[in-house]
Amino acid sequence: MKTIHNTKNCNYRRFLHKKLKHGKISGRFYKFLCRSHPYRITTRNIELIVREILDGKMTEDKGIRLLQQDTSELKMQKEMYKSNIECRKKISKTTTSKTTTPYTKPLLK
């Protein structure tokens, strides 16, 4: 899934990106979080697992496995992604279908 939020408009992604740059988390874990949770990355279970990984109480592989097992959250993220795509298509159809003819000056008699 493509992410809508990025490090400019999401504080928690900015926090994770800093941890990535300082070597506290791996790029694989960061990429997994951003791709599998494109909308709400601040859910309680994600924050708990990230905190445990940063404290060294859990490995990243185990954290990824636990997050993959949480099917309800992943399902909700996928549904939000689908609905967003549908809304974007509807919006683009309505804006492109309303083409107006360019204004022409009335003919002088």
N, C-alpha and C positions, 0 to 999 in steps of 0.2 A: 504494500500500500504506500502511496505517496504521501508524504507529510505536508500538512498545511502550515503547521506551526514550525518556526525555526528559532535560531538563537536570538533573533532580533525581537520577536514578539512573545517569547515564552521564557520566563525567568528560570524555571526548573531545567529546561534544556540548556540554558546558558550555564547554570550551575554544573550540570553533567559535562558540558563541553570543557569547562575549566578543569574538572577532575580528569578528563581524558587527556588534556594537554599537559597536566602535571604528572601523568603516569599513574594515577590512582585507580583508574578503570581502563580496561582494554577497548580498542576500537571495535572489536567484535561485539562486546556487550553493549556499547553505546549505539552501534548500528542496529542491533537487535531491538533495543528499546524504541528507537526512533521509527523503525519500519513497522514493527508489530503493534505499536501504540501511537498512531499518528494524531489522535485527538486529545485524549486525556491521559497524560503521562504522570499526573499527580495523584493517581489513585493510591489508597492507603497501602495496599500490598506491594506496589512498586516501590514506594518510598521506604517501606520497612526492609525490603530486600536490598535496595541500594545502600541503606544505612549499615546493614549487616556486612555487606561486601566491603564498604569503606572502612569499617572497624576491624575487618579481618576475621570475622566470625564465620563467614561463608565464602565459598569459592564462587567465581563467576559462572562456571559451568552448572553448578547446582542451582544458582539463581535463575539462569536461563531455563533450566528444566522445570523449576517450580512455576515460573511465569508461563511456560508453554502448557502446563497442566491446567492452568486457570482458564478453562474454555469459555466460561461465561463472559469474562472481560474481553477476551479476544473476539468472541462472537459479537459483542456490543460494539467494539471498535470497527469491525467489518461492516456492520449494519449502518453505522454512522457514516462510514466512507461511501457506501452505496447510495445512501440518501443524499449526501453532499454532491455526488456525481450527477444524480438525477436532477437535483435542483439547479445545478450549473447548466445542464443541457436545456432545461426548460427556460431558464433565464436567457441563454444564448439564442434559443429559437424565437422567443418573443421580441428580443431586441433586433434580431436580423430580419424577422418577417415584416417589421414595420418600416419598410423602406419608403422614404418620401421622395417625391419628385423634386428636383431642384426648383427653386423659385425663379419664375420667369416674369419679366416685366410685361404688363398688358400692352397690347399693340395700340399705338396712337392712331386715331382716325383723322 
